[in-house]
Amino acid sequence: MMAEDIQHSQKSNFNGLTKSAKSGASKKIIIKNFKDRPKLTDSYTEDTWMKLRDAVSAIQNSTSIKYNLEELYQAVENLCSYKVSPMLYKQLRQVCEDHVRAQIHQFREESLDSLSFLKRMNRCWQDHCRQTIMIRSIFLFLDRTYVLQNSLLPSIWDTGLELFRTHIVSDGAVQSRTVEGILEQIERERNGETVDRSLLRSLLGMLSDLQVYKESFEQRFLMETNRLYAAEGQKLMQERDVPEYLHHVARRLEEENDRVISYLDQSTQKPLIATVEKQLLGEHMNTILQKGLRVLLDENRVCELTLLYELFSKVKGGLTALLQAWREYIKSFGGEIVSSPERDKEMVQELLDFKDKMDHVTQRCFQRNDSFINAMKEAFESFINKRPNKPAELIAKYVDSKLRAGNKEATEEELERILDKIMIIFRFIHGKDVFEAFYKKDLAKRLLVGKSASVDAEKSMLSKLKHECGAAFTSKLEGMFKDMELSKDIMIQFKQYMQNQSDPSNIELTVNILTMGYWPSYTPMDVHLPSEMVKLQEVFKLFYLGKHSGRKLQWQPTLGHAVLKTEFKEGKKELQVSLFQTLVLLMFNESDECSVEEIRGATGIEDGELKRTLQSLACGKARVLNKIPRGKDVEDADRFNFNADFRHKLFRIKINQIQMKETVEEQVSTTERVFQDRQYQIDAAVVRIMKMRKTLSHNLLVSELYNQLKFPVKPADLKKRIESLIDRDYMERDKENPNQYHYVA
């Protein structure tokens, strides 16, 4: 029990006693009026004081008191009533001082070990508190009248504290041994030993009550704490890995907080915790981040990352350092994904997984801190644009793989979630026009060959792009869908038209009418179609131009496909093939065996496309042609014949359309078209700005262009376009200042 608790308890008991006495419980002692009081003489005063001194001495020596406590209290009241309070207060102080001064000798004993010394000090302090409370109970009337009326005089309790502080604790040797002993016990506890916490609580309470806690103990304690944890931090930072070190720091902070609760003064908590955090964290922030952050993130150590954030948030500059290291990690890790051509095939999936992982860290570990979320977005935008154009192209291809028929790995809900995630990555890309070009090309293939998995999913993706980039971005894509809808209506009318013909064809023709400005540009290829097909084309042309005069139809055989009815020894089958594959297979109605040269001459198919087509028919899974000699590659000297022995469990067989696979040339062609479009956009922007401003300096013009253009462009490229416009007389340089331009009307 602390000193003030004892004091409160004893006061309560004694107050109850005096109240009982004053209520008339002992009529022999209580003097009811002034006339009944004994006459105060020197002998009475002396006798009464001797009685009181004996009682005080008995209390101090822990022996029994000869007199009734009520009688002693009344004696003090009598003396105070006759104006001898100053003398009584002075003599009481002297008696107490003599007793306290005598106690110092027990602490001079050198043979006492540290713990025994502390126990003796604690016993002396507890005895002193108990004795002072008992003495105050007897002299309560003096304390509440004379002492209370003299503001310069300390109360009996405060006098007791002052005497103990002056004669015991302020003694240099005693104070030193006490503080050293307490520090030794705390150090032992920090090293894992068990110590008497109640003893430490009592002694530190004593120092606090005596108002010497801060100067005698706290300063030394914080210095020792600083020294201990400085050494421990240096040692453990070298010996342990970061996760283990973080758990150690958290345990140490918990231990120190527990010490404050158990025995340290509450005022010590803030400087103590600050000292531990500084030495175990503040001094090693950079080392912890350099040595451990990448490991924690790579291994997805959620628990340790949460702990790291919590600990660094306690240290000045901790979150700033963590934020910077987090940003650099994302740039580094993401940069490795984007800049490695050998990882292109898996790039987009890896980016999506990486983004999911980083989102999880910010949600679970970094308490959804906005600074960390924004830093992640900045880092993603930075690294994903380090390699121009390629990420945009690959994202478009990834979307194509998800929206293409045959993608059975996702339900509609899962597909929607995947598209939402892709849009997050898409936002980081600067060259969105590259994405648009490849997306449009792939969308065209899906629509024309009927390979789209879901019209709803296609329109959902279109809606997301429109919301992100505006209506201008998706206008051509929307036009492609509109063309497909209109084509369906036209084909219904064409079928009715064919039914009214006198010479109906046995070939069912389906035509998609494409608006040239909406769709990707395709290289025209003049192939030799069978006469039946040519005749049917002419019939459709006549039908269509009859309804839409002034329009021009240009046939695109590269995108055509057909279903052929075929007879094998096993029975009849249907082959779902491209138009080029159709032209090759139809040759075997007339000939049993054909060479590559004969097929080339009869079909007019370009050499590279022809070899890929023959390869798909003779070297793939469904080998409806035999190649002589056998092999994976098609050579000019090879010959082919119809494979009548072909077997397959399905009735309708889809033969892999190799021409649908994008070639390197197509990729380069698409990229070049994007660059060409960018040049037109730069030219248009320059003319638009100059027409409005009339005269403008080079730097201001470039600045305005950067504000208007929605794709990344180098200053050197802008300069080339400006020079081109000057050569074409859209603008001119100022004759005196070459960095000034004028618009030419």
Secondary structure, 3 states (H helix, E strand, C coil): CCHHHHHHHHHHHHHHHHHHHHHHHCCCCCCCCHHHCCCCCHHHHHHHHHHHHHHHHHHHCCCCCCCCHHHHHHHHHHHHHCCCHHHHHHHHHHHHHHHHHHHHHHHCCCCCCHHHHHHHHHHHHHHHHHHHHHHHHHCHHHHHCHHHHCCCCCCHHHHHHHHHHHHHHCCHHHHHHHHHHHHHHHHHHHCCCCCCHHHHHHHHHHHHHCCCHHHHHHHHHHHHHHHHHHHHHHHHHHHCCHHHHHHHHHHHHHHHHHHHHHCCCHHHHHHHHHHHHHHHCHHHHHHHHHHHHHHHHHCCCHHHHHHHHHHHCCCCCHHHHHHHHHHHHHHHHHHHHHHCHHHHHHHHHHHHHHHHHHHHHHHHCCCCCHHHHHHHHHHHHHHHCCCCCHHHHHHHHHHHHHHECCCCCCCHHHHHHHHHHHHHHHHCCCCHHHHHHHHHHHHHHHHHCCCECCHHHHHHHHHHHHHHHCHHHHHHHHHHHHHHHHHHHHHHHHHHHHHCCCCCCCCCCCCCCCCCCCCCCCCCCCCCCCHHHHHHHHHHHHHHHHHCCCCCCCCCHHHCEEEEEEEECCEEEEEEEEHHHHHHHHHHHCCCEEEHHHHHHHHCCCHHHHHHHHHHHHCCCCCCEEEECCCCCCCCCCEEEECCCCCCCCCEEECCCHHHCCCHHHHHHHHHHHHHHHHHHHHHHHHHHHHHHCEEEHHHHHHHHHHHCCCCCCHHHHHHHHHHHHHCCCEEECCCCCCEEEECC
